[in-house]
Amino acid sequence: MRIAPRAVVAAAGLPLLLAGCTAAPSAPTTPAPAISVAPTPDTTASPTASAPACPSGEYRMTSFVATDADGALGTGSGGEIDVEFENGRYEIDFDDDDAITVKSNNRSGRLIVDGSIEGTYAGEPSALAFEITTSSGTATTKTDGKTSTVTLTQIATLLGFDGTGSATCSGSQLTMKVGSTTFELVQTD
């Protein structure tokens, strides 16, 4: 906390004022000219707006890496996946115009999602708790020439933020680790 200049002047001048008070009367003196002290202007810089908490704002998900219980690695990139974090709530919005490329166990495919996943988050960036509250929309996969329908609930278990995790913000980059999945995002706002 910054101490106001007036408080410093008052504290420094208090012993001088008290030293002038004695029990013995003193000879009359001519009054000294009145001294006026103007408050010193505050020369410190005005406080800058602090950076918003991490995560906060609007992002585009650029990639993700997930491992399953057996240690198998799956990756995803591309697509149009917009993510917004605001006041303890998040929303992931998928646009089916751009497919997400997914790779796992020497296989690759395309995931086409049109819908959203919503949830909540709380805690410090190094220890966040996420919970999915709702998901809606449609999803299909295309692998080896086959097309399959997938529920958005299934997509939410892979690409929704649910469980414990952390967030690291660096400039416009956000890296989130939730469960066994790491998400890379770039800020868009």
C-alpha positions as CSV (number, residue, x, y, z in Angstrom):
1,M,0.0,0.0,0.0
2,R,1.4,3.4,-0.9
3,I,1.4,6.0,1.9
4,A,-0.1,9.4,0.9
5,P,2.4,12.3,0.7
6,R,0.3,14.2,3.3
7,A,0.7,11.4,5.8
8,V,4.5,11.5,5.4
9,V,4.5,15.3,5.9
10,A,2.3,15.1,8.9
11,A,4.3,12.3,10.5
12,A,7.6,14.1,9.9
13,G,6.3,17.4,11.3
14,L,4.7,15.9,14.4
15,P,7.9,15.8,16.5
16,L,8.7,19.4,15.6
17,L,5.2,20.5,16.7
18,L,5.5,18.6,20.0
19,A,9.0,20.0,20.7
20,G,7.6,23.5,20.6
21,C,5.2,22.7,23.5
22,T,6.9,23.2,26.9
23,A,5.6,23.8,30.3
24,A,7.7,26.9,30.9
25,P,6.3,30.1,29.4
26,S,8.5,31.6,26.8
27,A,9.2,35.2,25.9
28,P,6.8,36.6,23.3
29,T,8.2,36.4,19.9
30,T,7.1,37.9,16.7
31,P,5.0,35.6,14.8
32,A,6.7,33.9,12.0
33,P,5.2,34.3,8.6
34,A,2.5,31.7,7.8
35,I,3.8,28.8,5.8
36,S,1.5,27.1,3.5
37,V,2.4,23.6,2.2
38,A,0.6,22.4,-0.9
39,P,0.1,18.7,-1.2
40,T,2.7,17.1,-3.4
41,P,1.3,15.8,-6.7
42,D,1.3,12.1,-7.0
43,T,4.0,11.4,-9.5
44,T,3.6,7.6,-9.5
45,A,2.2,6.2,-12.7
46,S,-1.5,5.4,-12.5
47,P,-2.1,1.8,-12.0
48,T,-2.4,-0.1,-15.3
49,A,-5.2,-2.5,-15.8
50,S,-4.0,-5.9,-14.6
51,A,-3.8,-8.7,-17.1
52,P,-7.0,-10.8,-17.1
53,A,-6.8,-14.1,-15.3
54,C,-5.6,-17.1,-17.3
55,P,-7.6,-18.4,-19.0
56,S,-9.8,-15.5,-20.1
57,G,-11.1,-14.3,-23.4
58,E,-11.6,-15.7,-26.9
59,Y,-9.3,-18.3,-28.5
60,R,-9.0,-20.7,-31.5
61,M,-8.0,-24.2,-30.7
62,T,-5.1,-25.1,-33.0
63,S,-4.2,-28.6,-31.8
64,F,-4.6,-31.2,-29.1
65,V,-2.7,-34.3,-27.9
66,A,-4.3,-37.0,-25.9
67,T,-3.2,-40.3,-24.3
68,D,-5.5,-43.0,-23.3
69,A,-5.2,-45.4,-20.3
70,D,-3.0,-47.7,-22.4
71,G,-0.6,-44.9,-23.3
72,A,-1.8,-44.7,-26.9
73,L,-1.3,-41.2,-28.4
74,G,-3.9,-39.4,-30.4
75,T,-3.5,-36.0,-32.0
76,G,-5.8,-33.5,-33.7
77,S,-5.4,-30.3,-35.6
78,G,-7.2,-27.9,-37.8
79,G,-10.9,-27.4,-37.8
80,E,-12.7,-24.3,-36.7
81,I,-12.9,-24.6,-32.9
82,D,-13.5,-21.4,-31.1
83,V,-13.3,-21.3,-27.3
84,E,-14.4,-18.5,-24.9
85,F,-13.6,-18.3,-21.2
86,E,-15.5,-15.7,-19.2
87,N,-16.3,-15.4,-15.5
88,G,-15.8,-19.1,-14.6
89,R,-17.7,-20.4,-17.7
90,Y,-16.4,-21.7,-21.0
91,E,-17.9,-22.5,-24.3
92,I,-16.4,-24.5,-27.2
93,D,-18.0,-23.8,-30.5
94,F,-17.4,-26.2,-33.5
95,D,-18.0,-25.2,-37.1
96,D,-18.5,-28.0,-39.5
97,D,-17.1,-26.0,-42.4
98,D,-13.6,-27.2,-41.5
99,A,-12.9,-30.8,-40.5
100,I,-10.5,-31.6,-37.7
101,T,-7.7,-34.0,-38.7
102,V,-7.2,-36.7,-36.1
103,K,-4.4,-39.3,-36.0
104,S,-4.0,-42.3,-33.8
105,N,-2.2,-45.7,-34.1
106,N,-0.9,-45.0,-37.6
107,R,-4.4,-44.2,-38.8
108,S,-5.8,-40.8,-39.7
109,G,-9.3,-39.5,-40.3
110,R,-11.4,-36.5,-40.3
111,L,-13.8,-35.4,-37.6
112,I,-16.6,-33.0,-38.6
113,V,-18.4,-31.4,-35.7
114,D,-21.2,-28.8,-35.7
115,G,-22.2,-27.9,-32.2
116,S,-21.0,-26.7,-28.8
117,I,-19.8,-27.8,-25.4
118,E,-20.4,-25.6,-22.4
119,G,-19.0,-25.9,-18.9
120,T,-17.6,-24.2,-15.8
121,Y,-14.1,-23.8,-14.4
122,A,-12.7,-22.5,-11.1
123,G,-9.3,-22.2,-9.3
124,E,-5.9,-20.8,-10.0
125,P,-4.2,-21.3,-13.4
126,S,-2.0,-24.0,-12.0
127,A,-4.9,-25.9,-10.4
128,L,-8.1,-25.6,-12.3
129,A,-11.3,-27.7,-12.0
130,F,-13.4,-28.1,-15.1
131,E,-16.9,-29.5,-15.5
132,I,-19.0,-30.0,-18.6
133,T,-22.5,-28.7,-18.1
134,T,-24.1,-29.3,-21.6
135,S,-23.3,-30.3,-25.1
136,S,-25.4,-30.2,-28.3
137,G,-24.9,-30.7,-32.0
138,T,-23.8,-33.4,-34.4
139,A,-20.6,-35.1,-35.4
140,T,-19.3,-37.5,-38.0
141,T,-16.0,-39.3,-38.6
142,K,-14.5,-40.2,-41.9
143,T,-11.8,-42.9,-41.8
144,D,-10.7,-45.4,-44.4
145,G,-13.6,-44.4,-46.7
146,K,-16.2,-45.0,-44.0
147,T,-18.4,-42.4,-42.4
148,S,-19.8,-42.8,-38.9
149,T,-22.1,-40.7,-36.7
150,V,-20.7,-39.8,-33.3
151,T,-22.7,-38.2,-30.5
152,L,-21.6,-34.9,-29.2
153,T,-21.4,-36.5,-25.7
154,Q,-18.6,-38.7,-27.1
155,I,-16.9,-35.6,-28.6
156,A,-17.2,-33.8,-25.2
157,T,-15.3,-36.6,-23.4
158,L,-12.4,-36.0,-25.9
159,L,-12.5,-32.3,-26.6
160,G,-14.5,-30.9,-23.7
161,F,-12.8,-29.6,-20.6
162,D,-13.7,-31.9,-17.7
163,G,-11.7,-32.8,-14.6
164,T,-8.6,-31.2,-13.2
165,G,-6.1,-29.3,-15.2
166,S,-4.0,-26.2,-15.6
167,A,-3.6,-23.2,-17.9
168,T,-0.5,-21.4,-19.0
169,C,-0.8,-18.1,-20.8
170,S,2.1,-16.6,-22.7
171,G,1.3,-13.6,-24.9
172,S,-1.5,-14.7,-27.2
173,Q,-0.8,-18.4,-26.6
174,L,-2.7,-20.6,-24.2
175,T,-1.7,-24.2,-23.3
176,M,-4.2,-26.1,-21.3
177,K,-3.7,-29.5,-19.7
178,V,-7.0,-31.2,-18.7
179,G,-6.8,-34.8,-17.6
180,S,-4.6,-36.6,-20.2
181,T,-5.1,-34.1,-23.0
182,T,-3.1,-31.0,-23.8
183,F,-4.7,-28.3,-25.8
184,E,-3.0,-25.5,-27.7
185,L,-5.0,-22.3,-28.3
186,V,-4.3,-18.9,-29.8
187,Q,-6.1,-15.7,-28.6
188,T,-8.4,-14.2,-31.2
189,D,-9.8,-11.1,-29.4
